[in-house]
């Protein structure tokens, strides 16, 4: 019951779109910093997939909370009609919201999912080796703490 209350309380506080990321992945944490620096209006909120809230959202959309191989995004997550995106589609949605020049990458949306996800999967398979792995989710700075709904 308490986790459900926290789920709804935090969902109503920040961001319009929710990024669900692997909290121990160096690439995911760098991506979060990249987004935070380019999202001054705070349209994105964040939750680690390993957190209780992150797992609740993944279960709600039928994703496996134990599978930490995919970045997920829930567009308009506080509305009655959220959109659940994963892999390359999630990344393209995120950069598309960040303004120029990043929004130009939305042109890649014309490519079929199998092409986009082949590139995504190549990076995902090698992300720990290339970008490192943390023992636990790094804590956000005091300035960005409110954007992380799971802390």
N, CA, C and O atoms as a GROMACS GRO file, in nm:
protein
  604
    1UNK      N    1   0.082  -0.120   0.000
    1UNK     CA    2   0.000   0.000   0.000
    1UNK      C    3   0.085   0.125   0.000
    1UNK      O    4   0.057   0.219  -0.075
    2UNK      N    5   0.190   0.129   0.083
    2UNK     CA    6   0.276   0.247   0.091
    2UNK      C    7   0.346   0.272  -0.042
    2UNK      O    8   0.359   0.387  -0.085
    3UNK      N    9   0.391   0.164  -0.109
    3UNK     CA   10   0.458   0.183  -0.237
    3UNK      C   11   0.361   0.237  -0.342
    3UNK      O   12   0.401   0.318  -0.426
    4UNK      N   13   0.236   0.195  -0.338
    4UNK     CA   14   0.136   0.247  -0.431
    4UNK      C   15   0.111   0.394  -0.406
    4UNK      O   16   0.098   0.472  -0.501
    5UNK      N   17   0.103   0.434  -0.280
    5UNK     CA   18   0.086   0.576  -0.248
    5UNK      C   19   0.206   0.656  -0.295
    5UNK      O   20   0.190   0.764  -0.352
    6UNK      N   21   0.326   0.604  -0.272
    6UNK     CA   22   0.446   0.675  -0.319
    6UNK      C   23   0.445   0.684  -0.470
    6UNK      O   24   0.482   0.788  -0.526
    7UNK      N   25   0.404   0.578  -0.537
    7UNK     CA   26   0.395   0.574  -0.683
    7UNK      C   27   0.309   0.689  -0.735
    7UNK      O   28   0.351   0.762  -0.825
    8UNK      N   29   0.190   0.707  -0.678
    8UNK     CA   30   0.101   0.814  -0.724
    8UNK      C   31   0.148   0.951  -0.676
    8UNK      O   32   0.132   1.049  -0.749
    9UNK      N   33   0.203   0.960  -0.558
    9UNK     CA   34   0.251   1.088  -0.508
    9UNK      C   35   0.364   1.140  -0.596
    9UNK      O   36   0.360   1.254  -0.641
   10UNK      N   37   0.464   1.057  -0.619
   10UNK     CA   38   0.578   1.100  -0.699
   10UNK      C   39   0.539   1.124  -0.843
   10UNK      O   40   0.594   1.213  -0.908
   11UNK      N   41   0.447   1.047  -0.895
   11UNK     CA   42   0.404   1.064  -1.033
   11UNK      C   43   0.342   1.201  -1.056
   11UNK      O   44   0.347   1.253  -1.167
   12UNK      N   45   0.283   1.259  -0.953
   12UNK     CA   46   0.214   1.386  -0.968
   12UNK      C   47   0.306   1.506  -0.947
   12UNK      O   48   0.263   1.620  -0.963
   13UNK      N   49   0.432   1.482  -0.913
   13UNK     CA   50   0.517   1.592  -0.873
   13UNK      C   51   0.597   1.652  -0.988
   13UNK      O   52   0.592   1.774  -1.007
   14UNK      N   53   0.669   1.574  -1.064
   14UNK     CA   54   0.763   1.629  -1.161
   14UNK      C   55   0.749   1.566  -1.298
   14UNK      O   56   0.697   1.456  -1.314
   15UNK      N   57   0.798   1.640  -1.399
   15UNK     CA   58   0.813   1.588  -1.533
   15UNK      C   59   0.685   1.549  -1.603
   15UNK      O   60   0.583   1.518  -1.541
   16UNK      N   61   0.693   1.553  -1.732
   16UNK     CA   62   0.581   1.511  -1.816
   16UNK      C   63   0.606   1.373  -1.873
   16UNK      O   64   0.513   1.295  -1.896
   17UNK      N   65   0.733   1.344  -1.896
   17UNK     CA   66   0.775   1.215  -1.952
   17UNK      C   67   0.872   1.151  -1.854
   17UNK      O   68   0.955   1.219  -1.793
   18UNK      N   69   0.863   1.019  -1.840
   18UNK     CA   70   0.945   0.947  -1.743
   18UNK      C   71   1.046   0.858  -1.814
   18UNK      O   72   1.009   0.773  -1.896
   19UNK      N   73   1.173   0.877  -1.782
   19UNK     CA   74   1.281   0.793  -1.834
   19UNK      C   75   1.310   0.686  -1.730
   19UNK      O   76   1.343   0.718  -1.615
   20UNK      N   77   1.298   0.560  -1.770
   20UNK     CA   78   1.332   0.447  -1.683
   20UNK      C   79   1.466   0.391  -1.732
   20UNK      O   80   1.475   0.340  -1.844
   21UNK      N   81   1.567   0.401  -1.650
   21UNK     CA   82   1.704   0.369  -1.690
   21UNK      C   83   1.764   0.265  -1.596
   21UNK      O   84   1.716   0.244  -1.485
   22UNK      N   85   1.871   0.201  -1.642
   22UNK     CA   86   1.947   0.107  -1.560
   22UNK      C   87   2.036   0.190  -1.468
   22UNK      O   88   2.130   0.255  -1.514
   23UNK      N   89   2.007   0.187  -1.340
   23UNK     CA   90   2.076   0.272  -1.244
   23UNK      C   91   2.222   0.242  -1.223
   23UNK      O   92   2.294   0.327  -1.170
   24UNK      N   93   2.270   0.125  -1.262
   24UNK     CA   94   2.411   0.093  -1.244
   24UNK      C   95   2.492   0.108  -1.372
   24UNK      O   96   2.613   0.086  -1.371
   25UNK      N   97   2.428   0.144  -1.481
   25UNK     CA   98   2.494   0.155  -1.611
   25UNK      C   99   2.558   0.292  -1.628
   25UNK      O  100   2.491   0.395  -1.613
   26UNK      N  101   2.686   0.294  -1.658
   26UNK     CA  102   2.757   0.420  -1.679
   26UNK      C  103   2.700   0.499  -1.796
   26UNK      O  104   2.690   0.622  -1.788
   27UNK      N  105   2.664   0.432  -1.904
   27UNK     CA  106   2.606   0.501  -2.020
   27UNK      C  107   2.472   0.564  -1.984
   27UNK      O  108   2.444   0.678  -2.021
   28UNK      N  109   2.388   0.490  -1.913
   28UNK     CA  110   2.257   0.542  -1.874
   28UNK      C  111   2.271   0.666  -1.785
   28UNK      O  112   2.198   0.763  -1.802
   29UNK      N  113   2.364   0.661  -1.692
   29UNK     CA  114   2.384   0.775  -1.604
   29UNK      C  115   2.441   0.895  -1.679
   29UNK      O  116   2.407   1.009  -1.648
   30UNK      N  117   2.527   0.872  -1.776
   30UNK     CA  118   2.575   0.982  -1.861
   30UNK      C  119   2.461   1.040  -1.944
   30UNK      O  120   2.453   1.161  -1.963
   31UNK      N  121   2.374   0.952  -1.994
   31UNK     CA  122   2.258   1.000  -2.070
   31UNK      C  123   2.169   1.087  -1.983
   31UNK      O  124   2.119   1.190  -2.029
   32UNK      N  125   2.147   1.046  -1.858
   32UNK     CA  126   2.067   1.127  -1.766
   32UNK      C  127   2.128   1.266  -1.750
   32UNK      O  128   2.056   1.366  -1.756
   33UNK      N  129   2.258   1.273  -1.731
   33UNK     CA  130   2.325   1.404  -1.717
   33UNK      C  131   2.310   1.486  -1.844
   33UNK      O  132   2.287   1.607  -1.837
   34UNK      N  133   2.323   1.421  -1.959
   34UNK     CA  134   2.306   1.488  -2.088
   34UNK      C  135   2.167   1.549  -2.097
   34UNK      O  136   2.152   1.666  -2.135
   35UNK      N  137   2.065   1.472  -2.062
   35UNK     CA  138   1.927   1.521  -2.068
   35UNK      C  139   1.906   1.633  -1.967
   35UNK      O  140   1.848   1.736  -2.002
   36UNK      N  141   1.952   1.616  -1.844
   36UNK     CA  142   1.933   1.719  -1.742
   36UNK      C  143   1.991   1.854  -1.785
   36UNK      O  144   1.932   1.958  -1.760
   37UNK      N  145   2.108   1.850  -1.849
   37UNK     CA  146   2.173   1.973  -1.893
   37UNK      C  147   2.098   2.042  -2.008
   37UNK      O  148   2.113   2.162  -2.028
   38UNK      N  149   2.018   1.967  -2.082
   38UNK     CA  150   1.950   2.021  -2.199
   38UNK      C  151   1.798   2.031  -2.182
   38UNK      O  152   1.726   2.060  -2.277
   39UNK      N  153   1.752   2.009  -2.061
   39UNK     CA  154   1.608   2.011  -2.031
   39UNK      C  155   1.580   2.107  -1.914
   39UNK      O  156   1.537   2.063  -1.807
   40UNK      N  157   1.603   2.236  -1.936
   40UNK     CA  158   1.585   2.331  -1.825
   40UNK      C  159   1.440   2.345  -1.780
   40UNK      O  160   1.414   2.387  -1.667
   41UNK      N  161   1.345   2.310  -1.865
   41UNK     CA  162   1.204   2.322  -1.826
   41UNK      C  163   1.155   2.200  -1.747
   41UNK      O  164   1.043   2.199  -1.696
   42UNK      N  165   1.239   2.100  -1.739
   42UNK     CA  166   1.205   1.984  -1.656
   42UNK      C  167   1.094   1.898  -1.711
   42UNK      O  168   1.010   1.849  -1.634
   43UNK      N  169   1.090   1.876  -1.844
   43UNK     CA  170   0.984   1.791  -1.898
   43UNK      C  171   1.011   1.643  -1.872
   43UNK      O  172   0.921   1.560  -1.885
   44UNK      N  173   1.136   1.609  -1.836
   44UNK     CA  174   1.169   1.470  -1.809
   44UNK      C  175   1.189   1.446  -1.660
   44UNK      O  176   1.253   1.525  -1.591
   45UNK      N  177   1.131   1.338  -1.612
   45UNK     CA  178   1.157   1.286  -1.479
   45UNK      C  179   1.232   1.154  -1.499
   45UNK      O  180   1.233   1.098  -1.609
   46UNK      N  181   1.294   1.105  -1.393
   46UNK     CA  182   1.378   0.987  -1.403
   46UNK      C  183   1.348   0.890  -1.291
   46UNK      O  184   1.313   0.930  -1.180
   47UNK      N  185   1.362   0.760  -1.321
   47UNK     CA  186   1.354   0.657  -1.219
   47UNK      C  187   1.440   0.539  -1.263
   47UNK      O  188   1.434   0.496  -1.378
   48UNK      N  189   1.519   0.488  -1.171
   48UNK     CA  190   1.598   0.369  -1.200
   48UNK      C  191   1.505   0.249  -1.212
   48UNK      O  192   1.409   0.236  -1.135
   49UNK      N  193   1.533   0.164  -1.306
   49UNK     CA  194   1.452   0.044  -1.324
   49UNK      C  195   1.461  -0.047  -1.201
   49UNK      O  196   1.368  -0.124  -1.174
   50UNK      N  197   1.570  -0.038  -1.127
   50UNK     CA  198   1.589  -0.122  -1.009
   50UNK      C  199   1.509  -0.071  -0.889
   50UNK      O  200   1.491  -0.145  -0.792
   51UNK      N  201   1.461   0.052  -0.894
   51UNK     CA  202   1.387   0.108  -0.780
   51UNK      C  203   1.247   0.048  -0.774
   51UNK      O  204   1.197  -0.007  -0.872
   52UNK      N  205   1.185   0.060  -0.659
   52UNK     CA  206   1.049   0.008  -0.643
   52UNK      C  207   0.952   0.076  -0.741
   52UNK      O  208   0.869   0.010  -0.803
   53UNK      N  209   0.965   0.205  -0.753
   53UNK     CA  210   0.877   0.279  -0.845
   53UNK      C  211   0.904   0.240  -0.989
   53UNK      O  212   0.811   0.220  -1.067
   54UNK      N  213   1.033   0.227  -1.025
   54UNK     CA  214   1.068   0.184  -1.160
   54UNK      C  215   1.010   0.048  -1.193
   54UNK      O  216   0.955   0.028  -1.301
   55UNK      N  217   1.023  -0.046  -1.100
   55UNK     CA  218   0.968  -0.181  -1.121
   55UNK      C  219   0.816  -0.178  -1.134
   55UNK      O  220   0.759  -0.251  -1.214
   56UNK      N  221   0.751  -0.093  -1.055
   56UNK     CA  222   0.605  -0.082  -1.065
   56UNK      C  223   0.562  -0.034  -1.203
   56UNK      O  224   0.468  -0.088  -1.262
   57UNK      N  225   0.630   0.068  -1.254
   57UNK     CA  226   0.596   0.118  -1.387
   57UNK      C  227   0.621   0.011  -1.494
   57UNK      O  228   0.539  -0.007  -1.584
   58UNK      N  229   0.733  -0.060  -1.484
   58UNK     CA  230   0.762  -0.164  -1.583
   58UNK      C  231   0.656  -0.273  -1.582
   58UNK      O  232   0.610  -0.316  -1.687
   59UNK      N  233   0.617  -0.317  -1.464
   59UNK     CA  234   0.511  -0.419  -1.454
   59UNK      C  235   0.380  -0.365  -1.512
   59UNK      O  236   0.308  -0.437  -1.582
   60UNK      N  237   0.350  -0.241  -1.483
   60UNK     CA  238   0.225  -0.180  -1.533
   60UNK      C  239   0.216  -0.188  -1.685
   60UNK      O  240   0.107  -0.205  -1.740
   61UNK      N  241   0.331  -0.177  -1.754
   61UNK     CA  242   0.331  -0.179  -1.900
   61UNK      C  243   0.374  -0.314  -1.956
   61UNK      O  244   0.401  -0.325  -2.075
   62UNK      N  245   0.379  -0.416  -1.871
   62UNK     CA  246   0.407  -0.551  -1.918
   62UNK      C  247   0.552  -0.581  -1.948
   62UNK      O  248   0.582  -0.679  -2.016
   63UNK      N  249   0.644  -0.499  -1.899
   63UNK     CA  250   0.787  -0.522  -1.920
   63UNK      C  251   0.842  -0.599  -1.800
   63UNK      O  252   0.788  -0.591  -1.690
   64UNK      N  253   0.948  -0.672  -1.822
   64UNK     CA  254   1.012  -0.751  -1.717
   64UNK      C  255   1.104  -0.662  -1.635
   64UNK      O  256   1.205  -0.615  -1.688
   65UNK      N  257   1.073  -0.639  -1.508
   65UNK     CA  258   1.158  -0.553  -1.425
   65UNK      C  259   1.300  -0.608  -1.403
   65UNK      O  260   1.391  -0.533  -1.370
   66UNK      N  261   1.316  -0.738  -1.421
   66UNK     CA  262   1.448  -0.799  -1.401
   66UNK      C  263   1.538  -0.783  -1.523
   66UNK      O  264   1.660  -0.799  -1.511
   67UNK      N  265   1.482  -0.754  -1.638
   67UNK     CA  266   1.560  -0.739  -1.761
   67UNK      C  267   1.610  -0.595  -1.772
   67UNK      O  268   1.533  -0.504  -1.800
   68UNK      N  269   1.739  -0.577  -1.748
   68UNK     CA  270   1.796  -0.443  -1.750
   68UNK      C  271   1.870  -0.416  -1.881
   68UNK      O  272   1.980  -0.360  -1.881
   69UNK      N  273   1.812  -0.456  -1.990
   69UNK     CA  274   1.880  -0.443  -2.120
   69UNK      C  275   1.826  -0.330  -2.204
   69UNK      O  276   1.879  -0.303  -2.312
   70UNK      N  277   1.722  -0.261  -2.157
   70UNK     CA  278   1.654  -0.163  -2.241
   70UNK      C  279   1.622  -0.036  -2.165
   70UNK      O  280   1.573  -0.041  -2.052
   71UNK      N  281   1.650   0.076  -2.227
   71UNK     CA  282   1.602   0.205  -2.178
   71UNK      C  283   1.455   0.215  -2.214
   71UNK      O  284   1.416   0.183  -2.326
   72UNK      N  285   1.374   0.259  -2.119
   72UNK     CA  286   1.231   0.277  -2.145
   72UNK      C  287   1.194   0.422  -2.121
   72UNK      O  288   1.256   0.492  -2.040
   73UNK      N  289   1.092   0.466  -2.192
   73UNK     CA  290   1.039   0.599  -2.172
   73UNK      C  291   0.887   0.588  -2.168
   73UNK      O  292   0.827   0.517  -2.250
   74UNK      N  293   0.826   0.657  -2.074
   74UNK     CA  294   0.680   0.663  -2.070
   74UNK      C  295   0.643   0.808  -2.098
   74UNK      O  296   0.654   0.895  -2.011
   75UNK      N  297   0.597   0.832  -2.220
   75UNK     CA  298   0.556   0.966  -2.260
   75UNK      C  299   0.422   0.997  -2.197
   75UNK      O  300   0.332   0.912  -2.194
   76UNK      N  301   0.409   1.118  -2.146
   76UNK     CA  302   0.285   1.161  -2.080
   76UNK      C  303   0.243   1.062  -1.973
   76UNK      O  304   0.128   1.020  -1.966
   77UNK      N  305   0.338   1.025  -1.889
   77UNK     CA  306   0.316   0.918  -1.792
   77UNK      C  307   0.213   0.948  -1.685
   77UNK      O  308   0.166   0.857  -1.618
   78UNK      N  309   0.178   1.073  -1.667
   78UNK     CA  310   0.079   1.108  -1.564
   78UNK      C  311  -0.061   1.126  -1.622
   78UNK      O  312  -0.150   1.174  -1.552
   79UNK      N  313  -0.081   1.088  -1.746
   79UNK     CA  314  -0.211   1.104  -1.810
   79UNK      C  315  -0.283   0.969  -1.820
   79UNK      O  316  -0.228   0.865  -1.784
   80UNK      N  317  -0.403   0.974  -1.869
   80UNK     CA  318  -0.481   0.851  -1.888
   80UNK      C  319  -0.434   0.772  -2.009
   80UNK      O  320  -0.468   0.654  -2.023
   81UNK      N  321  -0.356   0.835  -2.098
   81UNK     CA  322  -0.310   0.768  -2.220
   81UNK      C  323  -0.158   0.778  -2.237
   81UNK      O  324  -0.112   0.839  -2.333
   82UNK      N  325  -0.082   0.720  -2.145
   82UNK     CA  326   0.064   0.724  -2.160
   82UNK      C  327   0.109   0.635  -2.275
   82UNK      O  328   0.039   0.542  -2.314
   83UNK      N  329   0.226   0.667  -2.328
   83UNK     CA  330   0.283   0.587  -2.437
   83UNK      C  331   0.413   0.527  -2.387
   83UNK      O  332   0.501   0.600  -2.340
   84UNK      N  333   0.426   0.395  -2.396
   84UNK     CA  334   0.543   0.322  -2.347
   84UNK      C  335   0.635   0.293  -2.464
   84UNK      O  336   0.596   0.224  -2.559
   85UNK      N  337   0.758   0.344  -2.458
   85UNK     CA  338   0.856   0.325  -2.565
   85UNK      C  339   0.981   0.259  -2.509
   85UNK      O  340   1.015   0.277  -2.392
   86UNK      N  341   1.048   0.183  -2.593
   86UNK     CA  342   1.173   0.120  -2.552
   86UNK      C  343   1.276   0.126  -2.661
   86UNK      O  344   1.246   0.151  -2.778
   87UNK      N  345   1.399   0.102  -2.621
   87UNK     CA  346   1.514   0.093  -2.711
   87UNK      C  347   1.530   0.219  -2.795
   87UNK      O  348   1.524   0.330  -2.742
   88UNK      N  349   1.549   0.203  -2.925
   88UNK     CA  350   1.580   0.317  -3.011
   88UNK      C  351   1.466   0.418  -3.016
   88UNK      O  352   1.492   0.538  -3.024
   89UNK      N  353   1.343   0.373  -3.013
   89UNK     CA  354   1.229   0.467  -3.017
   89UNK      C  355   1.229   0.556  -2.894
   89UNK      O  356   1.195   0.674  -2.903
   90UNK      N  357   1.266   0.502  -2.780
   90UNK     CA  358   1.274   0.583  -2.658
   90UNK      C  359   1.384   0.689  -2.671
   90UNK      O  360   1.363   0.805  -2.636
   91UNK      N  361   1.499   0.648  -2.721
   91UNK     CA  362   1.610   0.743  -2.738
   91UNK      C  363   1.573   0.853  -2.836
   91UNK      O  364   1.599   0.970  -2.809
   92UNK      N  365   1.512   0.818  -2.947
   92UNK     CA  366   1.472   0.919  -3.045
   92UNK      C  367   1.367   1.014  -2.990
   92UNK      O  368   1.369   1.133  -3.020
   93UNK      N  369   1.276   0.964  -2.909
   93UNK     CA  370   1.178   1.052  -2.846
   93UNK      C  371   1.249   1.151  -2.754
   93UNK      O  372   1.219   1.271  -2.756
   94UNK      N  373   1.342   1.101  -2.673
   94UNK     CA  374   1.412   1.187  -2.578
   94UNK      C  375   1.488   1.298  -2.651
   94UNK      O  376   1.470   1.415  -2.619
   95UNK      N  377   1.572   1.261  -2.747
   95UNK     CA  378   1.651   1.366  -2.815
   95UNK      C  379   1.561   1.459  -2.894
   95UNK      O  380   1.595   1.576  -2.914
   96UNK      N  381   1.447   1.409  -2.940
   96UNK     CA  382   1.354   1.493  -3.014
   96UNK      C  383   1.293   1.604  -2.930
   96UNK      O  384   1.247   1.705  -2.983
   97UNK      N  385   1.294   1.587  -2.799
   97UNK     CA  386   1.238   1.688  -2.708
   97UNK      C  387   1.342   1.789  -2.661
   97UNK      O  388   1.306   1.885  -2.593
   98UNK      N  389   1.468   1.770  -2.694
   98UNK     CA  390   1.575   1.851  -2.637
   98UNK      C  391   1.610   1.976  -2.718
   98UNK      O  392   1.700   2.051  -2.680
   99UNK      N  393   1.542   2.000  -2.825
   99UNK     CA  394   1.572   2.119  -2.905
   99UNK      C  395   1.689   2.095  -2.999
   99UNK      O  396   1.753   1.990  -2.997
  100UNK      N  397   1.715   2.195  -3.083
  100UNK     CA  398   1.822   2.183  -3.181
  100UNK      C  399   1.959   2.189  -3.116
  100UNK      O  400   1.976   2.261  -3.018
  101UNK      N  401   2.055   2.117  -3.166
  101UNK     CA  402   2.056   2.032  -3.286
  101UNK      C  403   2.007   1.890  -3.261
  101UNK      O  404   1.989   1.814  -3.356
  102UNK      N  405   1.985   1.854  -3.134
  102UNK     CA  406   1.949   1.716  -3.100
  102UNK      C  407   1.817   1.672  -3.162
  102UNK      O  408   1.803   1.555  -3.200
  103UNK      N  409   1.722   1.762  -3.174
  103UNK     CA  410   1.591   1.724  -3.227
  103UNK      C  411   1.599   1.682  -3.374
  103UNK      O  412   1.509   1.614  -3.424
  104UNK      N  413   1.705   1.721  -3.442
  104UNK     CA  414   1.720   1.678  -3.582
  104UNK      C  415   1.736   1.527  -3.593
  104UNK      O  416   1.708   1.469  -3.698
  105UNK      N  417   1.780   1.465  -3.487
  105UNK     CA  418   1.796   1.319  -3.490
  105UNK      C  419   1.662   1.248  -3.504
  105UNK      O  420   1.658   1.128  -3.532
  106UNK      N  421   1.552   1.321  -3.486
  106UNK     CA  422   1.419   1.261  -3.505
  106UNK      C  423   1.400   1.210  -3.647
  106UNK      O  424   1.315   1.124  -3.672
  107UNK      N  425   1.479   1.260  -3.741
  107UNK     CA  426   1.470   1.212  -3.879
  107UNK      C  427   1.489   1.061  -3.887
  107UNK      O  428   1.437   0.996  -3.977
  108UNK      N  429   1.565   1.006  -3.793
  108UNK     CA  430   1.588   0.861  -3.792
  108UNK      C  431   1.461   0.782  -3.764
  108UNK      O  432   1.460   0.660  -3.783
  109UNK      N  433   1.355   0.848  -3.719
  109UNK     CA  434   1.228   0.778  -3.693
  109UNK      C  435   1.172   0.714  -3.820
  109UNK      O  436   1.090   0.623  -3.812
  110UNK      N  437   1.216   0.761  -3.936
  110UNK     CA  438   1.168   0.705  -4.062
  110UNK      C  439   1.220   0.564  -4.085
  110UNK      O  440   1.163   0.488  -4.162
  111UNK      N  441   1.329   0.529  -4.017
  111UNK     CA  442   1.386   0.395  -4.034
  111UNK      C  443   1.300   0.292  -3.963
  111UNK      O  444   1.237   0.322  -3.862
  112UNK      N  445   1.299   0.170  -4.016
  112UNK     CA  446   1.221   0.064  -3.949
  112UNK      C  447   1.284   0.026  -3.815
  112UNK      O  448   1.404   0.044  -3.793
  113UNK      N  449   1.200  -0.027  -3.727
  113UNK     CA  450   1.246  -0.064  -3.593
  113UNK      C  451   1.362  -0.162  -3.597
  113UNK      O  452   1.455  -0.150  -3.516
  114UNK      N  453   1.359  -0.259  -3.687
  114UNK     CA  454   1.467  -0.358  -3.688
  114UNK      C  455   1.602  -0.294  -3.718
  114UNK      O  456   1.704  -0.339  -3.665
  115UNK      N  457   1.606  -0.193  -3.801
  115UNK     CA  458   1.732  -0.123  -3.831
  115UNK      C  459   1.774  -0.040  -3.710
  115UNK      O  460   1.889  -0.048  -3.666
  116UNK      N  461   1.682   0.038  -3.656
  116UNK     CA  462   1.713   0.121  -3.539
  116UNK      C  463   1.758   0.036  -3.421
  116UNK      O  464   1.857   0.068  -3.355
  117UNK      N  465   1.686  -0.071  -3.394
  117UNK     CA  466   1.717  -0.152  -3.277
  117UNK      C  467   1.842  -0.236  -3.293
  117UNK      O  468   1.902  -0.278  -3.194
  118UNK      N  469   1.884  -0.262  -3.416
  118UNK     CA  470   2.011  -0.332  -3.438
  118UNK      C  471   2.126  -0.246  -3.384
  118UNK      O  472   2.214  -0.296  -3.315
  119UNK      N  473   2.123  -0.118  -3.417
  119UNK     CA  474   2.224  -0.026  -3.364
  119UNK      C  475   2.214  -0.012  -3.214
  119UNK      O  476   2.316  -0.012  -3.144
  120UNK      N  477   2.092   0.001  -3.164
  120UNK     CA  478   2.070   0.013  -3.020
  120UNK      C  479   2.125  -0.110  -2.948
  120UNK      O  480   2.196  -0.098  -2.848
  121UNK      N  481   2.091  -0.228  -2.999
  121UNK     CA  482   2.133  -0.353  -2.935
  121UNK      C  483   2.284  -0.370  -2.934
  121UNK      O  484   2.340  -0.424  -2.838
  122UNK      N  485   2.351  -0.325  -3.039
  122UNK     CA  486   2.498  -0.332  -3.044
  122UNK      C  487   2.558  -0.252  -2.929
  122UNK      O  488   2.649  -0.299  -2.860
  123UNK      N  489   2.509  -0.131  -2.909
  123UNK     CA  490   2.558  -0.048  -2.799
  123UNK      C  491   2.518  -0.110  -2.664
  123UNK      O  492   2.600  -0.116  -2.573
  124UNK      N  493   2.395  -0.156  -2.652
  124UNK     CA  494   2.346  -0.212  -2.526
  124UNK      C  495   2.427  -0.333  -2.482
  124UNK      O  496   2.456  -0.349  -2.364
  125UNK      N  497   2.465  -0.418  -2.577
  125UNK     CA  498   2.543  -0.538  -2.543
  125UNK      C  499   2.681  -0.503  -2.488
  125UNK      O  500   2.738  -0.579  -2.410
  126UNK      N  501   2.734  -0.389  -2.528
  126UNK     CA  502   2.871  -0.352  -2.491
  126UNK      C  503   2.879  -0.234  -2.394
  126UNK      O  504   2.988  -0.185  -2.365
  127UNK      N  505   2.766  -0.188  -2.343
  127UNK     CA  506   2.764  -0.065  -2.263
  127UNK      C  507   2.843  -0.074  -2.134
  127UNK      O  508   2.911   0.022  -2.099
  128UNK      N  509   2.837  -0.185  -2.063
  128UNK     CA  510   2.913  -0.195  -1.938
  128UNK      C  511   3.063  -0.194  -1.968
  128UNK      O  512   3.141  -0.131  -1.896
  129UNK      N  513   3.102  -0.263  -2.073
  129UNK     CA  514   3.244  -0.269  -2.109
  129UNK      C  515   3.294  -0.132  -2.154
  129UNK      O  516   3.405  -0.092  -2.118
  130UNK      N  517   3.213  -0.061  -2.233
  130UNK     CA  518   3.256   0.068  -2.287
  130UNK      C  519   3.240   0.185  -2.189
  130UNK      O  520   3.323   0.276  -2.188
  131UNK      N  521   3.136   0.182  -2.108
  131UNK     CA  522   3.104   0.297  -2.023
  131UNK      C  523   3.109   0.269  -1.874
  131UNK      O  524   3.090   0.360  -1.793
  132UNK      N  525   3.135   0.145  -1.836
  132UNK     CA  526   3.148   0.112  -1.696
  132UNK      C  527   3.016   0.077  -1.630
  132UNK      O  528   2.908   0.088  -1.690
  133UNK      N  529   3.029   0.034  -1.506
  133UNK     CA  530   2.914  -0.009  -1.428
  133UNK      C  531   2.938   0.033  -1.284
  133UNK      O  532   3.048   0.020  -1.232
  134UNK      N  533   2.833   0.084  -1.220
  134UNK     CA  534   2.840   0.126  -1.080
  134UNK      C  535   2.792   0.012  -0.990
  134UNK      O  536   2.718  -0.076  -1.035
  135UNK      N  537   2.835   0.014  -0.865
  135UNK     CA  538   2.787  -0.085  -0.768
  135UNK      C  539   2.644  -0.058  -0.727
  135UNK      O  540   2.570  -0.149  -0.690
  136UNK      N  541   2.605   0.069  -0.734
  136UNK     CA  542   2.468   0.109  -0.701
  136UNK      C  543   2.434   0.232  -0.784
  136UNK      O  544   2.520   0.288  -0.852
  137UNK      N  545   2.308   0.272  -0.777
  137UNK     CA  546   2.265   0.390  -0.853
  137UNK      C  547   2.330   0.515  -0.794
  137UNK      O  548   2.318   0.539  -0.674
  138UNK      N  549   2.400   0.594  -0.877
  138UNK     CA  550   2.456   0.720  -0.825
  138UNK      C  551   2.344   0.814  -0.782
  138UNK      O  552   2.238   0.819  -0.845
  139UNK      N  553   2.367   0.887  -0.676
  139UNK     CA  554   2.267   0.981  -0.626
  139UNK      C  555   2.270   1.109  -0.708
  139UNK      O  556   2.377   1.155  -0.748
  140UNK      N  557   2.154   1.167  -0.734
  140UNK     CA  558   2.151   1.294  -0.807
  140UNK      C  559   2.203   1.407  -0.719
  140UNK      O  560   2.210   1.395  -0.597
  141UNK      N  561   2.240   1.515  -0.784
  141UNK     CA  562   2.286   1.632  -0.710
  141UNK      C  563   2.166   1.696  -0.640
  141UNK      O  564   2.052   1.670  -0.677
  142UNK      N  565   2.191   1.779  -0.540
  142UNK     CA  566   2.078   1.848  -0.474
  142UNK      C  567   1.993   1.929  -0.572
  142UNK      O  568   1.872   1.942  -0.554
  143UNK      N  569   2.056   1.984  -0.676
  143UNK     CA  570   1.984   2.065  -0.774
  143UNK      C  571   1.890   1.982  -0.862
  143UNK      O  572   1.789   2.033  -0.911
  144UNK      N  573   1.923   1.856  -0.882
  144UNK     CA  574   1.842   1.772  -0.972
  144UNK      C  575   1.760   1.666  -0.898
  144UNK      O  576   1.686   1.591  -0.961
  145UNK      N  577   1.773   1.659  -0.770
  145UNK     CA  578   1.707   1.554  -0.691
  145UNK      C  579   1.557   1.546  -0.715
  145UNK      O  580   1.503   1.435  -0.722
  146UNK      N  581   1.488   1.657  -0.728
  146UNK     CA  582   1.342   1.657  -0.747
  146UNK      C  583   1.301   1.592  -0.878
  146UNK      O  584   1.186   1.551  -0.891
  147UNK      N  585   1.391   1.582  -0.974
  147UNK     CA  586   1.358   1.523  -1.104
  147UNK      C  587   1.363   1.370  -1.099
  147UNK      O  588   1.315   1.304  -1.191
  148UNK      N  589   1.421   1.314  -0.993
  148UNK     CA  590   1.431   1.169  -0.978
  148UNK      C  591   1.322   1.126  -0.881
  148UNK      O  592   1.329   1.154  -0.762
  149UNK      N  593   1.221   1.058  -0.934
  149UNK     CA  594   1.103   1.028  -0.854
  149UNK      C  595   1.123   0.909  -0.761
  149UNK      O  596   1.034   0.874  -0.684
  150UNK      N  597   1.241   0.846  -0.767
  150UNK     CA  598   1.265   0.727  -0.687
  150UNK      C  599   1.364   0.749  -0.574
  150UNK      O  600   1.405   0.652  -0.511
  151UNK      N  601   1.403   0.872  -0.547
  151UNK     CA  602   1.498   0.897  -0.438
  151UNK      C  603   1.428   0.957  -0.319
  151UNK      O  604   1.491   0.986  -0.217
   0.00000   0.00000   0.00000
